[in-house]
Amino acid sequence: MDTPTNAAGRPTHAVLIIEVTESSLTYDRDHKGPLYAAAGIGEYWLINLRERCLELYRQPVPDPASFSGWSYQDRQVLLEGDRVNPLAAPDIGRVIDRLFPSI
């Protein structure tokens, strides 16, 4: 996936948004996610501190049932020990454990 850039080579559109959430989990998932999909953000990560998992959302699609008219077609839940590669930088693997603070 290519990052959209302007004539100066600067990014003009986010290709990945990462939210870290605990108390606002429902709002981030149910309100912000559909807004990001409507804006054409191809990938949205929700680092869920409550359940120590990464909710991975990809592929925005029209969705008449969503308040924004959009949602993500692909949703995965990754747990500690799993690996994730951002679509915009597939060579950069990240172990999920490194996303959470040690307790």
Helices and strands as residue ranges (DSSP letters): E 17-21, H 25-27, I 28-32, H 33-38, E 43-48, E 53-62, E 70-79, E 83-84, E 94-95, G 96-99
